[in-house]
Amino acid sequence: MASSTNDGADYDGEIRLWREEGWWIARDVGTGVTTQGESRSDALENLDEAVALHRGEVGREPTDEELRELGIDPEENATGDTEPPDILE
């Protein structure tokens, strides 16, 4: 992949943005989070939100009431208090 730096190194806070099959793709190099959008600004806005979610800066766990509204019984939680698998983090 092309780099905008003289030495080709990755830098803190580096974002890569490119066009692919009609979509703008935005990737935060440090976290590896990648998003897309119909415009450059859409892709970058999506990336901001996705990186914040990745870092745990936004979002929250659903309440038991919210789970029940979705048809999930929190009492039947098969994993209990164990940590989720790496793939879900």
All heavy atoms as an XYZ file, in Angstrom:
689
protein
N       0.843     -1.172      0.000
C       0.000      0.000      0.000
C       0.887      1.232      0.000
O       1.900      1.286      0.675
C      -0.898     -0.041      1.249
C      -1.777      1.182      1.374
S      -2.881      1.095      2.795
C      -4.089     -0.045      2.169
N       0.496      2.212     -0.704
C       1.252      3.467     -0.761
C       1.202      4.180      0.573
O       0.282      4.017      1.348
C       0.678      4.364     -1.843
N       2.218      4.963      0.835
C       2.283      5.717      2.070
C       2.468      7.191      1.759
O       3.087      7.553      0.770
C       3.460      5.218      2.928
O       3.605      6.035      4.066
N       1.954      8.023      2.650
C       2.120      9.461      2.473
C       3.360      9.958      3.195
O       3.609     11.151      3.242
C       0.888     10.191      2.996
O       0.733      9.917      4.370
N       4.135      9.065      3.761
C       5.345      9.456      4.486
C       6.570      9.087      3.678
O       6.548      8.166      2.862
C       5.408      8.769      5.863
O       5.433      7.354      5.665
C       4.205      9.144      6.711
N       7.662      9.789      3.931
C       8.903      9.516      3.204
C       9.466      8.139      3.499
O      10.010      7.486      2.613
C       9.957     10.572      3.550
C       9.625     11.912      2.938
O       8.911     11.982      1.941
N      10.129     12.980      3.531
N       9.359      7.705      4.754
C       9.967      6.422      5.118
C       8.998      5.242      5.054
O       9.371      4.106      5.279
C      10.604      6.505      6.502
C       9.616      6.837      7.601
O       8.399      6.882      7.325
O      10.064      7.061      8.736
N       7.708      5.499      4.762
C       6.724      4.424      4.640
C       6.282      3.833      5.966
O       5.552      2.856      5.993
N       6.706      4.412      7.092
C       6.363      3.884      8.415
C       4.941      4.273      8.811
O       4.382      5.235      8.294
C       7.350      4.420      9.449
N       4.370      3.486      9.736
C       3.074      3.821     10.317
C       3.298      4.781     11.474
O       4.296      4.707     12.172
C       2.383      2.563     10.846
C       1.998      1.595      9.736
O       1.941      2.018      8.573
O       1.763      0.413     10.056
N       2.341      5.687     11.704
C       2.458      6.673     12.763
C       1.216      6.661     13.636
O       0.133      6.300     13.174
C       2.668      8.073     12.165
C       4.014      8.205     11.516
C       4.176      7.964     10.165
C       5.130      8.540     12.260
C       5.421      8.053      9.565
C       6.377      8.637     11.680
C       6.518      8.398     10.324
O       7.748      8.480      9.753
N       1.372      7.074     14.904
C       0.238      7.193     15.813
C      -0.840      8.054     15.190
O      -0.559      9.122     14.661
C       0.675      7.851     17.128
C       0.932      6.841     18.223
O       0.679      5.650     17.996
O       1.386      7.271     19.305
N      -2.080      7.594     15.243
C      -3.184      8.373     14.709
C      -3.288      8.354     13.197
O      -4.084      9.094     12.626
N      -2.513      7.517     12.544
C      -2.546      7.483     11.079
C      -3.837      6.856     10.582
O      -4.286      5.831     11.070
C      -1.358      6.684     10.541
C      -1.319      6.634      9.024
C      -0.100      5.920      8.469
O       0.813      5.590      9.231
O      -0.089      5.689      7.251
N      -4.439      7.508      9.587
C      -5.642      7.017      8.932
C      -5.346      6.894      7.445
O      -4.749      7.784      6.849
C      -6.821      7.991      9.140
C      -7.199      8.042     10.611
C      -8.024      7.584      8.290
C      -8.202      9.121     10.935
N      -5.761      5.796      6.873
C      -5.620      5.602      5.429
C      -7.005      5.630      4.808
O      -7.950      5.051      5.328
C      -4.915      4.291      5.136
C      -3.494      4.326      5.678
C      -2.663      3.183      5.259
N      -1.315      3.361      5.800
C      -0.469      2.376      5.962
N      -0.799      1.152      5.612
N       0.722      2.615      6.465
N      -7.112      6.309      3.694
C      -8.390      6.504      3.027
C      -8.207      6.216      1.542
O      -7.297      6.745      0.910
C      -8.835      7.958      3.244
C     -10.178      8.401      2.704
C     -11.316      7.694      3.430
C     -10.326      9.910      2.873
N      -9.042      5.348      0.997
C      -8.946      5.035     -0.419
C     -10.332      4.685     -0.966
O     -11.270      4.462     -0.226
C      -7.946      3.909     -0.673
C      -8.339      2.553     -0.175
C      -8.951      1.565     -0.893
C      -8.141      2.021      1.140
N      -9.148      0.453     -0.101
C      -8.661      0.703      1.144
C      -7.588      2.514      2.310
C      -8.632     -0.104      2.282
C      -7.559      1.713      3.443
C      -8.074      0.426      3.413
N     -10.428      4.655     -2.281
C     -11.687      4.351     -2.973
C     -11.600      2.937     -3.532
O     -10.599      2.544     -4.126
C     -11.891      5.366     -4.096
C     -13.272      5.373     -4.634
C     -13.631      6.799     -5.066
N     -14.834      6.791     -5.843
C     -16.036      6.913     -5.315
N     -16.181      7.069     -4.033
N     -17.105      6.889     -6.077
N     -12.680      2.191     -3.342
C     -12.702      0.810     -3.796
C     -14.127      0.433     -4.201
O     -15.041      0.510     -3.379
C     -12.213     -0.098     -2.660
C     -12.015     -1.536     -3.032
C     -11.390     -2.310     -1.882
O     -10.265     -1.962     -1.470
O     -12.039     -3.252     -1.398
N     -14.309      0.074     -5.455
C     -15.604     -0.369     -5.985
C     -16.743      0.594     -5.627
O     -17.805      0.180     -5.175
C     -15.911     -1.783     -5.502
C     -14.910     -2.808     -6.012
C     -15.213     -4.216     -5.539
O     -16.349     -4.470     -5.089
O     -14.313     -5.054     -5.630
N     -16.492      1.887     -5.774
C     -17.531      2.880     -5.540
C     -17.689      3.331     -4.100
O     -18.521      4.184     -3.811
N     -16.944      2.764     -3.181
C     -17.017      3.130     -1.771
C     -15.711      3.765     -1.321
O     -14.644      3.426     -1.828
C     -17.262      1.889     -0.901
C     -18.615      1.310     -1.065
C     -18.993      0.348     -1.954
C     -19.780      1.660     -0.334
N     -20.326      0.075     -1.830
C     -20.836      0.863     -0.824
C     -20.044      2.564      0.690
C     -22.128      0.952     -0.320
C     -21.340      2.640      1.187
C     -22.359      1.833      0.678
N     -15.804      4.658     -0.351
C     -14.612      5.176      0.311
C     -14.345      4.284      1.510
O     -15.240      3.982      2.296
C     -14.825      6.625      0.766
C     -14.699      7.579     -0.370
C     -15.708      8.088     -1.122
C     -13.486      8.104     -0.904
N     -15.198      8.918     -2.103
C     -13.839      8.942     -1.984
C     -12.135      7.963     -0.575
C     -12.889      9.635     -2.735
C     -11.205      8.652     -1.318
C     -11.578      9.471     -2.384
N     -13.117      3.832      1.641
C     -12.691      2.962      2.735
C     -11.760      3.772      3.630
O     -10.826      4.409      3.140
C     -11.945      1.714      2.210
C     -12.704      1.055      1.049
C     -11.659      0.746      3.339
C     -14.060      0.535      1.386
N     -12.005      3.720      4.936
C     -11.166      4.420      5.904
C     -10.659      3.408      6.920
O     -11.434      2.608      7.442
C     -11.959      5.519      6.610
N      -9.357      3.430      7.172
C      -8.740      2.478      8.107
C      -7.887      3.227      9.111
O      -7.037      4.032      8.741
C      -7.879      1.476      7.354
C      -7.161      0.483      8.251
C      -6.342     -0.494      7.395
N      -5.575     -1.382      8.210
C      -6.003     -2.556      8.670
N      -7.221     -2.954      8.372
N      -5.233     -3.320      9.405
N      -8.120      2.948     10.403
C      -7.269      3.462     11.464
C      -6.123      2.467     11.618
O      -6.337      1.319     12.018
C      -8.060      3.576     12.772
C      -7.222      4.102     13.898
O      -7.134      5.324     14.050
O      -6.629      3.271     14.624
N      -4.935      2.886     11.257
C      -3.795      1.976     11.205
C      -3.479      1.394     12.583
O      -3.203      0.209     12.723
C      -2.564      2.684     10.594
C      -1.337      1.789     10.643
C      -2.866      3.107      9.161
N      -3.543      2.222     13.620
C      -3.181      1.769     14.960
C      -4.073      0.679     15.509
O      -3.601     -0.272     16.138
N      -5.380      0.786     15.284
C      -6.318     -0.196     15.825
C      -6.673     -1.283     14.816
O      -7.172     -2.330     15.195
C      -7.627      0.487     16.266
O      -8.245      1.078     15.116
C      -7.393      1.521     17.340
N      -6.478     -0.992     13.535
C      -6.880     -1.938     12.499
C      -8.352     -1.840     12.141
O      -8.848     -2.576     11.299
N      -9.080     -0.914     12.788
C     -10.503     -0.751     12.510
C     -10.674     -0.143     11.118
O     -10.008      0.825     10.766
C     -11.160      0.156     13.583
C     -12.598      0.476     13.208
C     -11.089     -0.510     14.952
N     -11.578     -0.725     10.327
C     -11.829     -0.279      8.967
C     -13.326     -0.087      8.762
O     -14.122     -0.905      9.222
C     -11.302     -1.314      7.958
O      -9.918     -1.539      8.210
C     -11.478     -0.843      6.532
N     -13.693      1.015      8.096
C     -15.091      1.272      7.786
C     -15.197      1.731      6.333
O     -14.192      1.904      5.658
C     -15.692      2.357      8.698
O     -14.994      3.584      8.486
C     -15.633      1.957     10.157
N     -16.423      1.971      5.905
C     -16.647      2.469      4.553
C     -17.777      3.474      4.569
O     -18.524      3.577      5.540
C     -16.973      1.336      3.596
C     -18.289      0.638      3.896
C     -18.537     -0.530      2.986
O     -17.616     -1.100      2.416
N     -19.792     -0.903      2.837
N     -17.902      4.215      3.489
C     -18.983      5.170      3.332
C     -19.122      5.556      1.877
O     -18.205      5.350      1.082
N     -20.264      6.129      1.536
C     -20.491      6.546      0.156
C     -19.667      7.776     -0.203
O     -19.406      8.024     -1.373
C     -21.977      6.809     -0.074
C     -22.798      5.539     -0.026
C     -24.273      5.778     -0.316
O     -24.675      6.933     -0.561
O     -25.019      4.797     -0.292
N     -19.280      8.556      0.808
C     -18.419      9.717      0.584
C     -17.235      9.628      1.537
O     -17.239      8.838      2.481
C     -19.189     11.018      0.840
O     -19.480     11.150      2.225
N     -16.236     10.472      1.280
C     -15.067     10.497      2.169
C     -15.495     10.862      3.585
O     -15.072     10.223      4.551
C     -14.046     11.507      1.667
C     -13.378     11.121      0.377
C     -12.608     12.259     -0.230
N     -11.753     12.922      0.740
C     -10.536     13.353      0.522
N     -10.009     13.223     -0.672
N      -9.836     13.936      1.450
N     -16.335     11.871      3.702
C     -16.746     12.304      5.037
C     -17.565     11.228      5.749
O     -17.419     11.026      6.955
C     -17.499     13.632      4.992
O     -18.660     13.523      4.218
N     -18.409     10.500      5.010
C     -19.165      9.393      5.620
C     -18.221      8.320      6.153
O     -18.396      7.813      7.265
C     -20.124      8.755      4.615
C     -21.332      9.612      4.294
O     -21.602     10.585      5.035
O     -22.000      9.298      3.285
N     -17.233      7.968      5.347
C     -16.278      6.932      5.760
C     -15.513      7.370      7.011
O     -15.308      6.578      7.935
C     -15.313      6.617      4.625
N     -15.113      8.632      7.063
C     -14.368      9.133      8.216
C     -15.247      9.245      9.461
O     -14.814      8.917     10.570
C     -13.714     10.471      7.888
C     -12.575     10.378      6.870
C     -12.160     11.775      6.417
C     -11.392      9.615      7.431
N     -16.496      9.668      9.292
C     -17.423      9.715     10.423
C     -17.673      8.312     10.966
O     -17.696      8.099     12.184
C     -18.746     10.357     10.006
C     -18.681     11.851      9.827
C     -19.998     12.440      9.338
O     -21.058     11.805      9.535
O     -19.958     13.537      8.759
N     -17.863      7.355     10.072
C     -18.057      5.966     10.487
C     -16.828      5.444     11.219
O     -16.941      4.707     12.204
C     -18.371      5.082      9.277
C     -19.719      5.395      8.667
O     -20.584      5.988      9.300
N     -19.900      5.005      7.415
N     -15.654      5.832     10.740
C     -14.416      5.393     11.383
C     -14.302      5.976     12.791
O     -13.929      5.260     13.723
C     -13.206      5.796     10.536
C     -11.857      5.308     11.062
C     -11.799      3.782     11.065
C     -10.728      5.885     10.225
N     -14.627      7.244     12.953
C     -14.587      7.848     14.290
C     -15.450      7.068     15.273
O     -15.032      6.758     16.385
C     -15.067      9.304     14.245
C     -14.047     10.260     13.661
O     -12.855      9.891     13.585
O     -14.438     11.378     13.284
N     -16.666      6.732     14.857
C     -17.581      5.992     15.728
C     -17.060      4.580     16.007
O     -17.084      4.114     17.150
C     -18.973      5.923     15.102
C     -19.969      5.199     15.976
C     -21.362      5.159     15.382
O     -21.588      5.718     14.294
O     -22.236      4.559     16.021
N     -16.575      3.906     14.973
C     -16.098      2.535     15.144
C     -14.866      2.470     16.052
O     -14.744      1.562     16.876
C     -15.787      1.919     13.776
N     -13.951      3.423     15.923
C     -12.762      3.448     16.783
C     -13.175      3.731     18.223
O     -12.659      3.105     19.159
C     -11.720      4.470     16.273
C     -10.624      4.691     17.300
C     -11.121      3.994     14.956
N     -14.120      4.641     18.434
C     -14.602      4.921     19.790
C     -15.238      3.683     20.407
O     -15.002      3.367     21.584
C     -15.590      6.086     19.763
N     -16.017      2.942     19.633
C     -16.591      1.687     20.118
C     -15.494      0.682     20.430
O     -15.525      0.004     21.466
C     -17.552      1.107     19.079
C     -18.893      1.802     18.944
C     -19.607      1.345     17.673
C     -19.754      1.531     20.161
N     -14.520      0.577     19.555
C     -13.405     -0.345     19.739
C     -12.659     -0.051     21.047
O     -12.252     -0.956     21.761
C     -12.453     -0.242     18.543
C     -11.222     -1.057     18.669
N     -11.206     -2.420     18.444
C      -9.949     -0.718     19.009
C      -9.981     -2.868     18.639
N      -9.207     -1.854     18.979
N     -12.500      1.214     21.356
C     -11.772      1.626     22.557
C     -12.649      1.653     23.804
O     -12.177      1.939     24.890
C     -11.167      3.009     22.345
C     -10.077      3.017     21.309
C      -9.498      4.390     21.137
N      -8.371      4.346     20.214
C      -7.940      5.378     19.530
N      -8.511      6.564     19.673
N      -6.914      5.250     18.709
N     -13.936      1.376     23.653
C     -14.841      1.391     24.795
C     -15.205      2.787     25.271
O     -15.627      2.974     26.408
N     -15.060      3.768     24.403
C     -15.335      5.155     24.767
C     -16.815      5.511     24.632
O     -17.251      6.532     25.148
C     -14.491      6.100     23.909
C     -13.008      5.916     24.137
C     -12.143      6.636     23.113
O     -12.698      7.197     22.141
O     -10.923      6.621     23.275
N     -17.567      4.723     23.916
C     -19.007      4.918     23.763
C     -19.677      3.557     23.882
O     -19.025      2.520     23.822
C     -19.385      5.562     22.397
C     -18.832      6.951     22.286
C     -18.937      4.716     21.241
N     -20.972      3.594     24.040
C     -21.719      2.350     24.154
C     -21.848      1.919     25.595
O     -21.216      2.475     26.489
N     -22.696      0.953     25.818
C     -22.911      0.415     27.154
C     -23.520     -0.967     27.021
O     -24.044     -1.335     25.976
C     -23.816      1.317     27.961
C     -25.201      1.456     27.357
C     -26.158      2.228     28.250
N     -27.438      2.413     27.602
C     -28.362      1.480     27.420
N     -28.148      0.242     27.828
N     -29.493      1.743     26.817
N     -23.463     -1.710     28.111
C     -24.100     -3.018     28.111
C     -25.610     -2.827     28.202
O     -26.073     -1.907     28.884
C     -23.613     -3.838     29.297
C     -22.178     -4.288     29.166
C     -21.787     -5.270     30.258
O     -22.672     -6.015     30.744
O     -20.609     -5.292     30.603
N     -26.380     -3.676     27.542
C     -27.833     -3.544     27.629
C     -28.326     -3.925     29.021
O     -27.724     -4.759     29.701
C     -28.349     -4.527     26.571
C     -27.256     -5.525     26.428
C     -25.980     -4.784     26.686
N     -29.428     -3.316     29.437
C     -30.039     -3.675     30.716
C     -30.798     -4.989     30.555
O     -31.109     -5.414     29.428
C     -31.015     -2.582     31.180
O     -32.099     -2.522     30.245
C     -30.321     -1.229     31.304
N     -31.125     -5.617     31.679
C     -31.919     -6.848     31.632
C     -33.261     -6.595     30.958
O     -33.745     -7.413     30.185
C     -32.129     -7.405     33.043
C     -30.879     -8.032     33.631
O     -29.859     -8.136     32.902
O     -30.907     -8.417     34.810
N     -33.860     -5.432     31.227
C     -35.142     -5.098     30.611
C     -35.012     -4.995     29.084
O     -35.854     -5.503     28.345
C     -35.662     -3.778     31.173
C     -37.012     -3.383     30.624
C     -37.525     -2.087     31.217
O     -37.241     -1.814     32.395
O     -38.209     -1.362     30.474
N     -33.942     -4.361     28.613
C     -33.729     -4.243     27.171
C     -33.527     -5.618     26.539
O     -34.026     -5.888     25.441
C     -32.524     -3.343     26.881
C     -32.777     -1.888     27.200
C     -31.531     -1.034     27.156
O     -30.417     -1.542     27.449
O     -31.666      0.162     26.833
N     -32.811     -6.497     27.224
C     -32.620     -7.853     26.705
C     -33.951     -8.585     26.605
O     -34.232     -9.244     25.595
C     -31.649     -8.627     27.596
C     -30.196     -8.173     27.542
C     -29.372     -8.896     28.599
C     -29.603     -8.385     26.166
N     -34.774     -8.466     27.640
C     -36.089     -9.127     27.613
C     -36.946     -8.610     26.459
O     -37.665     -9.382     25.821
C     -36.786     -8.934     28.951
C     -36.215     -9.802     30.051
C     -37.047     -9.731     31.342
N     -36.321    -10.386     32.412
C     -35.534     -9.750     33.282
N     -35.391     -8.436     33.228
N     -34.900    -10.428     34.220
N     -36.884     -7.289     26.193
C     -37.647     -6.719     25.073
C     -37.215     -7.316     23.735
O     -38.000     -7.366     22.788
C     -37.473     -5.198     25.043
C     -38.212     -4.478     26.140
C     -37.922     -2.988     26.168
O     -37.217     -2.480     25.270
O     -38.398     -2.325     27.110
N     -35.975     -7.778     23.667
C     -35.462     -8.405     22.447
C     -35.677     -9.917     22.433
O     -35.232    -10.613     21.528
C     -33.967     -8.100     22.301
C     -33.621     -6.633     22.071
C     -32.113     -6.412     22.186
C     -34.122     -6.175     20.714
N     -36.350    -10.422     23.467
C     -36.626    -11.851     23.539
C     -35.488    -12.664     24.122
O     -35.428    -13.882     23.932
N     -34.595    -12.022     24.850
C     -33.461    -12.716     25.476
C     -33.672    -12.730     26.975
O     -33.893    -11.694     27.594
C     -32.133    -11.994     25.143
C     -31.920    -11.958     23.635
C     -30.962    -12.656     25.870
C     -30.798    -11.041     23.197
N     -33.631    -13.907     27.571
C     -33.782    -14.020     29.023
C     -32.410    -13.954     29.672
O     -31.605    -14.868     29.530
C     -34.477    -15.331     29.375
C     -34.764    -15.466     30.865
O     -34.312    -14.599     31.656
O     -35.445    -16.430     31.235
N     -32.119    -12.872     30.405
C     -30.793    -12.737     31.018
C     -30.490    -13.833     32.033
O     -29.333    -14.128     32.308
C     -30.827    -11.362     31.686
C     -32.171    -10.803     31.485
C     -32.966    -11.734     30.649
N     -31.533    -14.468     32.579
C     -31.333    -15.547     33.556
C     -30.792    -16.804     32.887
O     -30.233    -17.668     33.552
C     -32.645    -15.863     34.286
C     -33.258    -14.672     35.000
C     -32.331    -14.050     36.028
O     -31.662    -14.797     36.761
O     -32.277    -12.809     36.096
N     -30.959    -16.907     31.584
C     -30.481    -18.076     30.851
C     -29.135    -17.806     30.183
O     -28.776    -18.460     29.201
C     -31.512    -18.508     29.808
C     -32.797    -19.022     30.429
C     -33.810    -19.456     29.397
O     -33.455    -19.591     28.208
O     -34.965    -19.664     29.777
N     -28.400    -16.868     30.708
C     -27.077    -16.515     30.182
C     -26.143    -17.712     30.351
O     -25.814    -18.101     31.464
C     -26.553    -15.295     30.930
C     -25.173    -14.885     30.469
O     -24.607    -15.471     29.574
N     -24.645    -13.872     31.107
N     -25.712    -18.276     29.244
C     -24.875    -19.481     29.292
C     -23.429    -19.185     29.663
O     -22.727    -20.060     30.142
C     -24.923    -20.192     27.942
N     -22.968    -17.947     29.466
C     -21.565    -17.651     29.745
C     -21.342    -17.085     31.137
O     -20.209    -16.994     31.592
C     -21.010    -16.636     28.717
O     -21.783    -15.452     28.770
C     -21.016    -17.217     27.320
N     -22.401    -16.676     31.817
C     -22.246    -16.140     33.167
C     -21.357    -14.921     33.184
O     -21.497    -14.022     32.363
N     -20.412    -14.903     34.116
C     -19.525    -13.755     34.262
C     -18.184    -13.947     33.563
O     -17.267    -13.167     33.758
C     -19.276    -13.470     35.751
C     -20.540    -12.978     36.447
O     -21.346    -12.326     35.768
O     -20.700    -13.253     37.643
N     -18.054    -14.972     32.731
C     -16.784    -15.198     32.048
C     -16.573    -14.142     30.976
O     -17.521    -13.544     30.463
C     -16.729    -16.598     31.401
O     -17.790    -16.699     30.457
C     -16.855    -17.696     32.441
N     -15.329    -13.908     30.639
C     -14.980    -12.936     29.605
C     -15.408    -13.473     28.243
O     -15.356    -14.685     28.005
C     -13.471    -12.685     29.589
C     -12.977    -11.969     30.825
C     -13.521    -10.556     30.933
O     -13.562     -9.845     29.901
O     -13.913    -10.156     32.047
N     -15.813    -12.581     27.323
C     -16.166    -13.048     25.978
C     -14.918    -13.526     25.245
O     -13.786    -13.129     25.576
C     -16.745    -11.798     25.322
C     -16.165    -10.657     26.067
C     -15.926    -11.143     27.477
N     -15.083    -14.358     24.239
C     -13.940    -14.788     23.455
C     -13.290    -13.576     22.764
O     -13.944    -12.558     22.540
C     -14.512    -15.755     22.425
C     -15.979    -15.659     22.532
C     -16.333    -14.928     23.780
N     -12.011    -13.696     22.460
C     -11.261    -12.603     21.846
C     -11.969    -12.038     20.614
O     -11.913    -10.847     20.381
C      -9.856    -13.067     21.435
C      -8.977    -13.349     22.632
O      -9.324    -12.885     23.744
O      -7.954    -14.017     22.459
N     -12.605    -12.872     19.853
C     -13.246    -12.435     18.609
C     -14.340    -11.416     18.868
O     -14.634    -10.587     18.019
C     -13.785    -13.653     17.815
C     -14.211    -13.268     16.412
C     -14.953    -14.271     18.530
C     -13.091    -13.081     15.476
N     -14.940    -11.416     20.060
C     -16.018    -10.498     20.377
C     -15.536     -9.217     21.044
O     -16.324     -8.319     21.306
C     -17.053    -11.181     21.280
C     -17.784    -12.370     20.663
C     -18.724    -12.990     21.681
C     -18.545    -11.947     19.425
N     -14.264     -9.125     21.333
C     -13.751     -7.919     21.998
C     -13.395     -6.850     21.012
O     -13.167     -7.038     19.894
C     -12.543     -8.255     22.858
C     -12.956     -9.097     24.049
C     -11.785     -9.409     24.963
O     -10.627     -9.077     24.647
O     -12.043     -9.982     26.007
